[in-house]
Amino acid sequence: MPLTFQHHHQVVFGDCDPAGLVDYPNIYRWMDGRFQRFLHRYGGHGAVCDALNAVGLGMTETQARYRRPLRDSDALTIRMEITDWAAKSYRLSHRGYVGEDLAFEGIEGPALFEMREGRIRAGQVAPLKTLLESPPET
């Protein structure tokens, strides 16, 4: 069963370009922000890395498709799922909605990075999956 998380964002004028449309880099920022907010349930990015003896959880792949324009005052709901666990990676699937309308969808391919032999390398993500499937902090 995928791990899911939902968050709401009110689009403001500062998110937009001069034409009043959301600058596309903001969508990547919002996608990453959902995952970081999800990690707050477990003490945040730093606490998760400390618990797993990792130097970070970083992206190895990102992609987004824009389905409708986003504008100032849009009430955006972003749904994230963690799926497709492999030995050294997993997938974050994001969908942004205004009402029932799909505004964007994106994927991120993060990995867990650790220090080995004096270099940062991708590590096994099974301990991360175990941690994220445990009850979050209260």
N, C-alpha and C positions, 0 to 999 in steps of 0.2 A: 504494500500500500504506500503511495507516495506521501511524503510529508508536505503539508500545505500551509500557507500563510497568506493572509489578505491584509491590505493596508489601503487607506484612502488618502488622496492628495487633492487639494483644491488648486487648480491651475491659476497662477497669478500672471499679471502682465510681464513681470520680470523673467518668466519662463519662456517668453515669446520673442520672436524676431520683429522687425519693424512692420511686417505685414500682419502681425497679430497671431501668427502661427507658432506653435511650440518649436523651439530649436531642437533638432533631433538629438544632440548630445545629452540633453536633459533626460531623454528616455533611458539612455544607458545609465545615467546617474540614478534615476528612480529605480531601475531594475537592481542595481547593486545595493541601493539603500534598503530595498525590501529584504534582501538576504542579511544585511547587517542588522536590521531591526529584528529579524527572526533570531539571530544569534544572541541578542540581548536577553532572550529567555534563559540562556545558558551562561550569563555573565558577560557576554560580548565577545568580540573577535579575539581580543587579547587573552581573556580567560579560557576560551576554547583552545587557543594555541598553546597556552601554558599547560592545560590538562593533557594535551596530546604530544607535548614536547615538539611542537611545530614552530617554524618561523613565520608562517602565514598561510592563509587560504587565498590563492590567487587564481586569476583567469588564464586559461590557455586558449579559449575560443569565445567569441561573442558574435551575435547576429541579431538583427531586428528587421521586422517588416512593419511598415506603416500602413494602416488600413483606412484611417480617416483623419482629417486634421484635428488637432487639439488647439483650443483657444482659451483666452483669458476667461476665467469663471467656470470652466468645465469642472465638474466633480468627477474625478478619476478614481476608479477602483482598480488596484493592481493585485492580481492573484499570482502567487508563486508556488510552484511545486518542485520538490526535489525528487528526481527519478533517475533511473538508469545507472545504478551503482555498478562500477567496474572496479578492478583492482586498484587503480591509481587515479580515478576520476569519477565524477558524477555529473549529472545534468540538472541545471536549473531552468525551468520553463516558466516564462512570464507572459501574462496576458493583461492588457490594460483596457478597461471598459469605461465608457461614458453611458450610464444607464445600461441598456442591453447591447449597445453598439460596440463592437470590437474596434478599438482605436489603434492598438499595436500588439504584436506578439514578438517575443524574443527568446533566445536561448543563451545560456552561458555554460561554458564547460570549465568549471573550477577544478583545482587539484589542491592537495594538502602538501605544503612544501616543508622540508626538514633539512637540517644541516648534516651531511654525511661526507666523510673524507675531505673536509674543508670546503665543500661546495654545497650550494643549495640544490636539492634534488626533489623530485616528486616522491612522496611516500604513499604507503598503503592507506586507503580511506576507510577501511573496515572499522577502525576505532572511532572515527568521526561518525559513521553511521550508527554505531552502538550508542554513542553519546547523544546524538540528536533524536534517537528513538526512545531515550529514557525520559522520564517526567521532567519538565523544565523546572528551573528554580522558581520559588514563589516569592 
